[in-house]
Amino acid sequence: MRKRAKALGLTILFVLATAASAPARAAPQLEPKVVLVTFDGVRWQDIFRGADPKLMNDPAYVNPDIKSDVIGPAYLDVADRASALTPFLHGVMAKDGVLLGNRDKGECAKVANDLWFSYPGYNEFQTGRPDPNLTGNGKTPNPNVTFLEYLQTQPRYHGKVSMVGAWDVFPYIVNTQRTDVPVNIGFNGTYPTDVKTAREGMRLLEKHDQRAVYIAFGDTDEFAHAGDYAHYLMALERGDDFLRQVWDYLQSDPYYRGQTTLMVLTDHGRGETPTEAWREHGSSRAYKLTPKDFPQYNETGVVGSDNVWFAAMGPGVKRDVASGPGAGECLHSAQVAASLVTALGEDWRAFSRQSAHDQAAPPFPFIGAPTPPSAP
């Protein structure tokens, strides 16, 4: 009995010694990634309040038959209109990350540019600052360095940065003449639906060789300018479900899981009063530069169309940091570029030095460098 006990003791000591001498399991490697998704011209009111009864009940913007049979039951006649329209933003991103820009709660989120339309907005959040010299939506090569271009110039990101979007001005905003960032807007020369843009975006993610992907949707702005509120809402709901699909994929794939920050935003807002202001956006300066068919806005601009919203989740979002701005403070679109660079674990100041006069805005307070995932 003593021999067996002694042998057992020696065996235990051997096992313990072997375990102690064995090399510790290496912590999982961290290779941060970011996915940016934008919805063109989506109002904060529709994100945080859901379907607007004024527009829903106006036959000029919603066909009464569609409203009574389809749109009303889906978006209006529900207890929580905001969650019914964008369930992923409210049910997942707002809970596991941040969803900001709700003026009904006193939150402030705006563009910093003074024009309140697309090219100035896209330039601002991609370069970290507004450019007062970019005053139109024409095909003008952007003189400023976007975060995409900056990343593409870094050896560890070269060839791992892409954008997909329908608008044929995007290659000029990213300035593909100066950089080799792929910007897929071709689609055989026709304007695609957001569904086709979503498919191309998923294809990019599935390549498993990208670290910064930007997917830009445009149907919401197109339907809004056309005065079609029903299809605007449906486009927004489809976009929200695309976010769900993307996040589910990012969490199921080892290449992305625990390493990818998702950020969602809009390039500008829209008007609210009078009702037809919802169709338009732009500041008084914009309307003086390019007079449009809404002369009542020429002096004041479309009030409120400088208001935007932001959502983010993933390892670059720090839940222990106050997410909203403090009293009297406001989040700006100009902070997006530095936030994405920071979420990749890079020094946003190095990116800022690439911009004119070193003036890129700092990252959002709730964005920080990601930490490695826990060892299994």
C-alpha positions, 0 to 999 in steps of 0.5 A: 500500500505504501509503495502504491501511495509513493508511486502515486505521489511521484506521478503527481509531482511529475505531472505538476513539474511538467505543467510548470515547465511547459510554456504558457499558452500564448494570448490570442493575437490582436489585429484590430479591424473597423467597419464603417456603415453610413446611411445618407441623409437620415434624420435623428427624428426617424432614428429616435422617434421612429415613423413620423405621424405627420408624414405618414398621414400626408398622402403627398408622402405616403400612399394611403393604401400602402399606409393602411395595409403595410406601412402603418401596421409595421411602423406607426401602429406599434408601441415603440416606433423607434425599435420597430423601424431600427430594431438592431440599432436600439436592441443591440447597438444602444445596449452593447455600445452607444447610440447618440444624437437624441435631442429629446434627451438633450444629446447634441451631434452635428456636422461641423461644416456650414453647408449641410449636404453630402460632399462636405459631410463625407469629406468632414467625417473621412478627413477629420475636419470641414473644408470651406472650399468644398462647396458642391457635390461635383466630381472634384478630387478631394485635396484632403487625406481621408482616413482610408487613404492614410491607412492605405499608405501604412504598410500593415494596412496596404491592400486591406482598405476598401470602400463600396458605395453607389454614388459616382462622386465617392472616388473623388471624395476618396481621391482615387487619382492620388491613392489606390483605395478601391472604391466600387461604384461601377455596378455596370454604370447604373445606380444600384439599390442598397441591396446590391451595395450590401452584397458587395460589402459582404463580399469584401468582408468575406475575403478575409483580407480587409482591416478597414471596410466602408459601406455607404448606403444611399437609398434613404436620401434618394427616396427622401428627395423624391418625397417618398417617405414610405420607401425611405422608411423601408430602406432604413429598415433594410439597412438596419437589418443589414447591420444585424447580418454584418454583426452576426457575421463578424461575431461568428468568424474568427478573423473578425470576432472580438477584434472588429469595431462597427461604426454607423452614422449619417452624413447630414440630417433633414428638415422637420418644419414645415413638413416639406422640409423633410425632403431637403437639407442644406444651410443658408450658405448652401442655398445661396451657392446653389439656389433650389426650388424651395425659395422659402429656405434661401435665407435660413437654410433647412433648419435642423439638417445639420443634426446627425447621430452616431452609433458604435460597438465593439472592442474600440468602444469603451463602455466605462467612459461616459458616452454622451457629451457633457453639458454644453458640449456636442459631438461632431462628424469631424471626430469620426476619422480619428475615432476609426484610426484609434479603434484600430489601435493607431495614433490618431495624431499621426493621421492628423499630421497628414491633414492640412494644418494638422487640424483633424478633430480628436476621437470621440471620448468613448473610443479607445484602443482595443485590448486583446481578446481573453485567452481560451 
